[in-house]
Structure formats: structure tokens, C-alpha cells
Amino acid sequence: MKTAHLPIGTFINMAAVTAGSLLGLWLQQLFPPNVETIIFQAIGLGTMVLGIKMALKVPEGHLLVFIFSLILGGIIGELLHVAAALEQFGESLKALVQVSDSRFTEGLITAFLLYCIGSMTIVGAIDEGLRGQRELLLIKSTLDGISSIAFAATYGIGVLFSIVPMLILQGGITLLARQMQRFFTNIIIDQLSAVGGALIIAISIRLLKLGEVSIENLLPALVLAVVMSWGLERYRQKKM
């Protein structure tokens, strides 16, 4: 049996997001301002529910890891000026593809969080890499394709370009499935989903205009959630 397969499921996922984004960009031109406002509010509410659902996956006994991942991740993000770096990257990419969308970077990051941080991404990619089973990624592709219509209509063409980090992350997990299966335990997957859910709640706060959260500078929290959860698991195993 092969230990790795080509990320066909990820390619299908990318195609679904591309098709949905193009449809959303076309619909964007048809909406008058009052309809656009209510779409923002509806998407904001839906995004908040999704974020809360994901955030509640914090594994038992890992609440402090969840909290400190966000705190330390935010501090690291501020010190490293992650938001500024991503903005510069977004401007460079915009110039490269010759678009003038002011929400390009915001749309790319929003879509990346929604499409690439969660249990379906990790488990689906590992299943494809180890066993060639793509059912979970096909379901995810359908959901992502539908949601990309609404998010592209809201955030613009940046949503379309989220397929680039999707290929790198999701496709990479498929190609490295055996190693990733050993590393991504259920606890680490749940913790990553929970921290990602907190960032998605922050996105909904922006959409609903309830406040301003520096989501970009909180992105290092995702890495810390994985590293700290792994470290805590290893520590508990040694004590047993």
C-alpha cells in the first residue's frame, strides 16, 4: 500500500473555492448597498456561530494552553509585526496579479482560517495520504465552495487566492500523511480547531462592526497551540 498519494482532494477543494469565488465576485456587482449591508450582517452572525462551535472544542484540561496560546501568540505577532508583513505581502501579490481590491489581504486571511484550520482539513488530508480516501475532503470541498460565494461577495478577490495556502498546508499534510498522523493527535487537532475558532469569532466581530481585533497579529497563536499541546502531552506521558 502506498504511504502517500497525490493531493487530488485538495485540487478538487481548490477548484470548488475558485468556482464559488468567481460566482461571488460576479454577484458582488449586482448587490445595492442595503443588500450588501444585510449580507455582511448575516455572514457575520454565521461566522460567529461557526467560531463558537470550533472554540468549544478545547480539550479537557487544556484551557490554560488555549488561553496562553492566544496571549503569547498575540505578543509574538505584535513584536514581529505580522500584520504589517502580511499587508506588505498582500500588496506585493496584488501588484503581481494587478488587482486593486482594498480588502485583498483581509479576504485571503479570512478564507485561509475558514478553509484550512479545522479537523476536516487535517483528518481529511491524512485519510487521503494514507488510504487514498477522499470522502471527507469532497464534503469539505462542497462546503467551502458554497461558503466562498458569500465570502467572495463580501471580501472580494482575496478569497480566491486562499487556494495558495490551502495547497501548501492541506496538500502538504496529504504528502506527509504518515508523519502528520503521528504528530496530529486528537488533542492537538481539537486545540488547533479551538484557537482557530477564537480567531474566526474575531472575524465575525469585524464583520458585525462590534470592534477591531488584530487577527493577523494573533496568527502565531495557531503555531503555539500545536507546540504547547504537544509539549503538555509529552510531559504527561513521562509522568505516567
N, C-alpha and C positions, 0 to 999 in steps of 0.2 A: 504493500500500500504506500502511496506517495505521502510524504510528510508535509508537503507544501503544494499548493495549487495556485494557478494564476488568479488574481482577484477579479474574476468575472462579475461576481456580485457587486463589487464596488463600481465597476464600469457601468453596470445597469443602474446603480444608485445615482451615479453622476449624470447619466442620460436622463433619468427621471427629474432630477433637480434642474437640469438645463432646460428641459421642455416646460416644466412648471414655471421657471423663472421668466422664460421668454413670453409665456402666456400672461404672467403677472405684469410684465413691463408693457405689454400691449394694452391690458385692461387699465393700467395706470393712466393712460391718456384719455380714458373715457369718463373718469370719475370727476364730478364737480366738487368744489371744496367741502360742502356739507357732507357729502357721501364719504369723502376721504377722511374726514374727522371721525365719523362713526366707525369706519373700518379700523382706524388707529385704536379707538377705544375697545372695540370687540377683540382685536388681536392682543391688545394689552391685557385684557381680562383672561383670555385663553392662555396666554403665555404665563401669567401669574399662577393659574391653576396647575399648569404643567410643571412650573418651577417648584411649587409647594409639594406636589406629588413626588418629585425627584428628591427634594431636600429631606423628606420624611424617611428616606432610605438609610439614614445614618445608622450604622451597625450598633448594636447594644454594647455599651462600654467604650464607644469611640467618639462620644460627643465632644470631649475636650480636643481630640485630634481635629475634628471638624471645625471647631471654633478657632483653634490656633493656626490651622491651615489658612483660614481667611485672614486672620490678623497678620501673621508673618508674611503671607503671600502679598498682602496689600503694602506692607512696609517695603518688602523687596521690590515690588513693582514701582513704588514711588522713588526709591533710591536709584533704581536702574532706568527710570523714565521710560517704562514700557509703552505707555500711551503715546509719548512723543515719537518713539521708534516705530510703532505701528502706523502712526499717522504719516510719517515720512515714507514708510514702505507703501502705504496706500496711495500717496501722492505719486510715487515713482511708478507704481503699477497703473494708475490712472493715466499718467502721461504715456506709458508704453502702449496701452490699448486705446488711447486717445478718447477718453470719456471725461465729462465734466460734472459728474454726479457728486454733490457736496456730501452725501451720506454714504459714499462708497465704502470707506473703511468700516464704518459702523455696521453697515449691512453685511459685510464679509464676516466680521467677528460674531455678529448675532447669529448668522446662519451656521457658522462653524460650531458654536456652542450647542445650537439646537440639533444639528445633524450628526455631530461627531462625539459628543460627550454623553455617554449613557450605556446601559447594559446591552442594548440591542446591537450597538456598534461593535463592542468588544466580543461578546459571545458569538454574534453572527459571523464576524471576521475569523474568529478562531475555528468555528464549525466548518467554514468553507476551506480554511487552510489545512485542517487535519483530515476531514472526512469528505470534502467536496460537496457538502450540503449547503445550499444557498437559500433555503426556505425563509429563514429569519431575515436575511438581507433583502429578499424580494418583498417581504412585508414592509420592512423599513423603507425600501425604495418607493413603494406606493404612498406611504405616509409622508415621506419627505417631498415627493413630487407634488402632492396636494397642498401641503403647507407652504411650499416655495412659491406657489401662485400668490398667496396672500402676502407673504413677506417681501417678495419682489415688488409687488404693487405698493408696499409701504416703504421699503428701504432702497429700492432701485437695483441697479445692475450689480452692485457689490454682492448680492445674494448669489448670483450666478457664479461668481468667481470663488465661492466657498467650495466648489468641487476640487480646487487645487489642494487645500489642506486635507480634504476628505480622501483624496487619492493617496497622499503621503501617510496619513495616520491609519485609516481603515484598511487601505491596501497593504500598508506595511505590516500591520498585525496579521493579515492573512498569510503573507510571505514568511513571517517569522512565527507562525502559529504554535509550533512545539515549544519554543522558548516562552512565548507570551502566555501559553496555557499554564505553565509552571509558575509564572510570576503573578498573573492576574487572578488571585483567589477571589472567592465570592465577597469577602470582606472588603478587599481593595476596590473591586468593581462597584460595590454599593457606596463606599466612601467617595469615590470619584463622581458617581452619579449625584450624590448628595451635595457636594461642593459645586458641581456644575448646576444643580438645581437652584442653589443660592444665587449664582450669577445670572441665571435665567429670570429669577424674581427681580433682580436689579434691572434687567432689560425691560420687564413689564412696568417697573416704576418710571423708567424713562418714557415709555410709550404712553402711559397714562398721565404724564407730566406731574407726577407727585413729588418729584425731586430729581437731583442729579447724582448719579453714582459713577465713580471712575471704574467702570467694568474692565477696561484694558489693563489698568494697574493691578487689578485683582487676579488676573490670569495666572500668575505664578502659584496661586493657591491650589490650582489643579495638580501641579507637579508635587507640591508639598503634601497634598492629601495622599498621593500614592506613596511617596517616600516615607512619610511618618506612619502610615498604616502598616506598611511593610516592616518598618523598624519595630513597631509595637508588637506585631505578630511574632517576629523573631525573638523578641525579648520574652514574651510569654511562653514560647515554646522551650526556651532554655531554662525557664524557671520550673517547668513541669518535671 
